[in-house]
Amino acid sequence: MNKEPITVKNGEGETMPVLGTNVRFLLEAARTGHTFSLMEVELPKDQGPPPHDHPWDEAYYIVDGDVWFLVDDEEMTVSAGDFVYAPGGSLHSFRGAGDKPARVLVFDAPATAEGFFREAAREVVNYPDDLVKVPEIGARHNLRFVAPN
């Protein structure tokens, strides 16, 4: 684990396409000993992960735009300045809800999601045709996808 200060300037940080979104790593898992990580996700309208659950916690801060969320049985649309917490084990999903892409900070603890994002970016290249690969990729990273109702 690196204990040195970290600064990531606007436009810096590794960015990759994942499931119709763009994920930018602000603080990678290895830098915190996998205790947490922080990503910025750009969510175009109607893009985002299908319903899923996993044992780690995730928290979301909406920087810009509107985002539809499902957390367990609660559906909501949130906007810039709002915060959503999805405890480990909760079924959750989110997607861009406005005409312009939303920007969301995603915090996960312990830092586990990064491995899934990296593998999905490598394997799901023909979007949406390669989406059939997502459940298996998720299973390798302790992430379970659930068919939407």
C-alpha positions in Angstrom: 0.0 0.0 0.0 1.3 3.4 -1.0 1.0 6.0 1.8 2.1 9.0 -0.2 -0.4 11.8 -1.0 -2.2 11.4 -4.4 -3.5 14.2 -6.6 -5.5 13.4 -9.8 -6.1 16.5 -11.9 -9.2 17.0 -14.1 -8.7 14.9 -17.2 -6.1 12.6 -15.6 -6.6 9.1 -14.3 -7.1 5.9 -16.2 -10.5 5.9 -18.0 -12.2 2.9 -19.6 -15.5 2.1 -21.2 -17.6 -0.3 -19.1 -21.1 -1.4 -19.9 -22.0 1.7 -21.9 -20.4 4.1 -19.3 -17.0 5.6 -18.8 -15.2 4.8 -15.6 -12.3 6.9 -14.4 -10.2 5.6 -11.6 -9.4 8.4 -9.1 -8.0 6.2 -6.3 -7.2 2.7 -7.2 -7.6 -0.2 -4.8 -3.9 -1.0 -4.6 -3.2 2.6 -3.4 -5.3 2.0 -0.2 -4.4 -1.7 0.5 -7.9 -2.5 -1.0 -9.7 -0.8 1.9 -11.6 1.4 -0.5 -11.4 2.9 -4.0 -13.0 5.9 -5.7 -14.1 6.1 -9.3 -15.9 8.8 -11.4 -18.5 7.3 -13.7 -20.1 9.1 -16.6 -23.6 7.7 -17.2 -25.3 8.5 -20.5 -29.1 8.3 -20.5 -30.4 4.7 -19.9 -26.8 3.4 -19.4 -25.6 1.7 -16.3 -25.3 -1.8 -14.7 -28.3 -4.1 -14.5 -29.6 -5.1 -11.0 -26.8 -6.8 -9.0 -25.6 -7.5 -5.5 -22.2 -8.1 -3.9 -20.9 -8.3 -0.3 -19.1 -4.9 -0.3 -20.6 -1.5 0.3 -20.9 1.2 -2.4 -21.7 4.9 -2.0 -22.6 7.3 -4.8 -22.3 11.1 -4.9 -24.0 12.7 -7.9 -21.7 15.4 -9.2 -23.8 16.4 -12.3 -27.0 15.3 -13.9 -29.8 13.0 -12.9 -29.5 9.3 -12.1 -32.2 6.6 -11.6 -31.4 4.2 -8.7 -32.9 1.0 -7.5 -31.7 -0.1 -4.0 -33.5 -3.2 -2.7 -37.2 -2.3 -3.3 -36.8 1.5 -3.4 -36.6 3.3 -6.8 -35.6 7.0 -6.9 -34.2 9.6 -9.2 -31.5 11.7 -7.7 -29.7 14.8 -8.9 -26.5 16.7 -8.5 -25.6 17.1 -4.9 -27.5 14.0 -3.8 -25.9 10.9 -2.1 -27.0 7.3 -2.2 -25.6 4.4 -0.1 -26.1 0.8 -1.1 -25.0 -1.5 1.8 -23.2 -4.8 0.9 -25.8 -7.4 0.0 -28.4 -5.0 -1.3 -29.8 -5.5 -4.7 -29.1 -2.3 -6.7 -28.9 -0.8 -10.1 -28.5 2.7 -11.6 -28.5 4.5 -14.9 -28.4 7.9 -16.4 -31.8 9.6 -16.3 -31.3 12.9 -18.1 -30.6 14.0 -21.6 -27.0 14.9 -20.8 -24.7 12.3 -19.2 -24.6 12.3 -15.4 -21.3 12.2 -13.5 -21.2 10.1 -10.3 -18.4 9.5 -7.8 -18.5 5.8 -6.7 -16.9 4.7 -3.5 -16.5 1.0 -2.7 -15.3 -0.5 0.5 -13.5 -2.8 0.7 -12.2 -2.0 -2.8 -13.5 -4.9 -4.9 -15.3 -3.4 -8.0 -12.2 -2.4 -9.8 -11.3 -6.0 -10.9 -14.8 -6.4 -12.4 -14.6 -3.1 -14.2 -11.2 -3.9 -15.7 -12.2 -7.4 -16.9 -15.6 -6.1 -18.3 -13.7 -3.4 -20.2 -11.4 -6.0 -21.8 -14.1 -8.6 -22.5 -17.3 -6.7 -23.3 -16.1 -4.8 -26.4 -19.0 -5.3 -28.8 -21.7 -3.5 -26.9 -24.5 -4.7 -26.4 -23.8 -8.1 -28.1 -21.2 -9.1 -25.5 -23.5 -8.4 -22.5 -24.1 -12.2 -22.3 -20.5 -12.4 -20.8 -21.3 -10.1 -17.9 -22.9 -12.6 -15.4 -19.8 -14.9 -15.7 -17.4 -12.0 -15.4 -19.4 -10.8 -12.3 -19.3 -14.3 -10.7 -15.5 -14.3 -10.9 -15.5 -11.1 -8.9 -18.2 -12.1 -6.3 -20.8 -10.0 -8.0 -24.2 -11.5 -8.9 -26.4 -10.1 -11.6 -30.2 -10.5 -11.4 -32.6 -10.4 -14.4 -34.7 -7.2 -14.2 -38.4 -7.7 -13.5 
